[in-house]
Amino acid sequence: MPKKIRELKKILHKAGFTYRQGKGSHKVWSHSLLPDEPIIIAGKDGDDAKRYLEQQINQRLKKLENLS
């Protein structure tokens, strides 16, 4: 079962990501240790997250874990 957008945002926030508003419903999440690899999340908090988005977030979290 896919996670909700709000769950992904909570995970990113706990990992130290910050966000800025993009166009429309898009939010750009970035981390100071990965400045060239932003994550763009589109949609409302109650929407199901796309599979590629979950995979992208997991990849970024693994990179952060390896950097620490």
Buried (B, 14 or more C-beta within 10 A) or exposed (E): EEBBBEEBBEBBEEBEBEBEEBEEEEBBBBBEEBEEEBBBBBBEEEBEBBEEBBEBBEEBBEBBEEEE
